[in-house]
């Protein structure tokens, strides 16, 4: 039996069985559905893109995977070179892994060991945001702040090494003033907090965070697993404010194969580089640098660049703002739009009960959670298809 994610198995409804997928559509034995959530925000080019499919097939004819322990290969070398060239600043050093959660774990481990390698064992604390979500492995749950996902950690009692603050500059400044000697990093989902409620905040907060990290010698980590590759309307938020460590996943491969990367700048990498074996980063996911995933990622980046995806995302944002401008209802608390994301927050979770079936009956796959009805569509969606997604959202309240 399959144990499905985020579900009480005894009471869950039967999932929709997908028999094919192409473009923005998922096909069931009853018809087709527009995937309004891009398979957890990853399938930015849509399904069955011929160029990505061909890249994977061509590599599979050679080999699908070899370990990076003592071995290397051209796909991983080319992807590391491409990311170093493409990413801003001196984010040049790529540590690959197999999922976003693991890549965040690596970033947090890097930040702690960076100071330990200098003989500083006092910087054990992490500064994070309220409503943060960074994954479901243990350290990522600890730096997260969502009781709906991470209530299991209550068994350990109060968190001792994580400080959570809201996205207010005064709270940020106070935290640095109080804890700067104990902090090894500040980690944030920049501009858009995803699973914590599609919460959006201003770039000025991140600019001030960069200043404070520089002033007090704290590493800045951006978790762009969800926000990277255009989701906020920016290529990466790191283009606006440069972190010391950047984490990418989800859309890295266009959503075709699980893969992620933790990218460090020269300063962080230099903190591990030397003759002492104990200063090496002792981490190594089995499937890091998977050849198929690297080929998919290279082709995905090529498509993103050549097809001017930022223009596509700007158009998605324009259409979404136009179509959602008149949406009001007594149950709606807020409507938020940023780049390729729209979220309708309702006052009570019960106000969304039954929406998934309602949407599927109208040709749209959606997966609202808690008080949040949202869409993060594939960037290849047409205007008519996008309007259909938004019309279904509006119809629910009307």
NORRA-V885461 format. One line per field, one symbol per residue. ss: DSSP state (A for helix, B for strand, O for the rest). phi: phi as a letter, one per 20 degrees, with the letter a starting at -180 (. if undefined). burial: b if it has 9 or more other ideal C-beta (glycine too) atoms within 8 Angstrom, else e. Layout:
ss = ???
phi = ???
burial = ???
This chain:
ss = OOOOOOOOOOOOOOOOOOOBBBBOBBBBOOBBBBBOOAAAAOOOOOBOOAAAAAAAAAAAOOOOOOOOOOOOOAAAAAAAAAAAAAOOOOOOBBBBBOOAAAAAAAAAAAAAAAAAOOOOOOOOBBBBBOOOOOOOOAAAAAAOOOAAAAAAAAAAOOOOOBBBBOOOAAAAAAAAAAAOOOBBBBBBOOOBBOOOOOBBOOAAAAAAAAAAAAAAOOBBBBBOOOOOOOOOOOOOAAAOOOOOBBBBOAAAAOOOOOOBBBBBOAAAAAOOOOOOAAAOOOOOOOOOOOAAAAAAAAAAAAAAAAOOAAAAAAAAAAAAAAAAOOOOOOOBBBBBBBOOBBBBBBOOAAAAOOAAAAAAOOOBBOOOBOOBBBBOOOOOOOAAAAAAAAAAAAAAAO
phi = .feeflceffdfffffeedabbmeddddfdqdcfeeclllmdefemelffffgffffffffeaeacfefncbbfgffffffffffeffldfddddebdafgfffgffffgfffgegfendeeededebefmfccpdffffffefbbffedfgfffenffddcddcfecfffffffffedgfdeebddbefmcefffpledbefgfffffffffffdmdfdddedgeeflnfendgcfffeceeeccdcalfgdmnebfabbdddefffgffderefgfefeebafgdfmgfffffffffffgfgffelfffffffgfffffffegdecafeeeacccblecccdedfcgffdfnfgfgfffdncecbfclecdbccfffefeffffffgffffffged
burial = eeeeeeeeeeebeeebeeeebeebbbbbeeeebbbbbbeebbbbbbbebebbbebbebbbeeeeeeebeeeebebbbbbbebbbeebeeebbbbbbbbbbbbbbbbbbbbbbbbbbbeeeeebebbbbbebbbbbebebbbbbbbbeebbeebeeeeeeeebbebebeeebbbbbbeebbeebbbbbbbbbbbbebbbbeeebebbbbbbebbeebebbbbbbbbbbbbbbbbbebbbeebebbbbbbbbbbbbbbbebbbbbbbeebbebbeeeeeebebeeebeebbbbbbbbbbbbbbbbbeeeebbebbbbbbebbbebbeebeeebbeebbbbbbbbbbbbeeeebbeebbebbbebbbbbebeebbbbbbbbbbbeeebbbbbbbbbbbbbe
